[in-house]
Amino acid sequence: MGLTVEKSIKLYIGEGGEHFHTIFLIPHSIKNPKWSGDRTICLTNIPPYITEENLARIFTKFGAIDKIALFTNIKDLQAFSQSPETSVRSSGEFKWKTAYIAFKMTSSTEKVLKTKKLIANDVVTGVSRWISEYKATYPSTDRLQGEIDNFMEKFDQEEDIAEREARKQSTDEDGWIQVSRKSTKDAFKLTEHGIKSIEEKQNVRKKKKELKNFYRFQITESKKQKIMEMRRKFQEDKEKVEKMKTSRRFRPF
């Protein structure tokens, strides 16, 4: 595809504007029935703030438009000219652009070639554009409230379903009913049978503890008695030894 200029057209922003941009019609070599040469024009030097929707509104006065392809990258443009069916368009960048416009009628391209002036009435530029783009990044209060209401309604419905499913579940042998994770209620619900089961288990643990303490007391008492017996025997043995020493030491005859 060559870059020889066939025609230049002045593009004014707004009715009665004094300043304009010059866009150029250049030859193209797309060989595709959907982008036939007699119904397709190629425009370059399009300002960055002109969108595909803007082009559609600007050129629709020449006739019904079949399709538009807008590019900011020369590689994507070249790839599209070789294979319009598979290449990817890149129109999101804030750069000067090139566009293909395919009309439904051949007469539309003839009208474009005769025109010298185009007017874009719906294009916002300068500070107003930056303000509108900034506001567009944040949702309106009505939209945000609507999203919140929809979310809460869906959340409440899911909670109701989860609670009904939890009620249908049977209790286990300990009397517990497991509740679905989606429920915001307690992790478990306790039935009357469950309360009774817990009380019985607590009583068993209490008795075992008392019995264990009782045995511990017996063992302690037994140890004390054994120690006392050992001390008594030790004392007796000590006295016997003393007597034996005395009997050996004094021998009058």
Secondary structure, DSSP 4 states (H G I P E B T S, - for coil): ------EEEEEEESTT-S-EEEEEEE------GGG-TTTEEEEEEE-TT--HHHHHHHHGGGS-EEEEEEES-HHHHHHHHH-TTT---B--SSS-EEEEEEESSHHHHHHHHH--EEEESS---HHHHHHHHHHHTS--HHHHHHHHHHHHHHHHHHHHHHHHHHHHSPP-TTSEEE--TT--S-SEEE-HHHHHHHHHHHHHHHHHHHHHHHHHHHHHHHHHHHHHHHHHHHHHHHHHHHHHHHHHH----
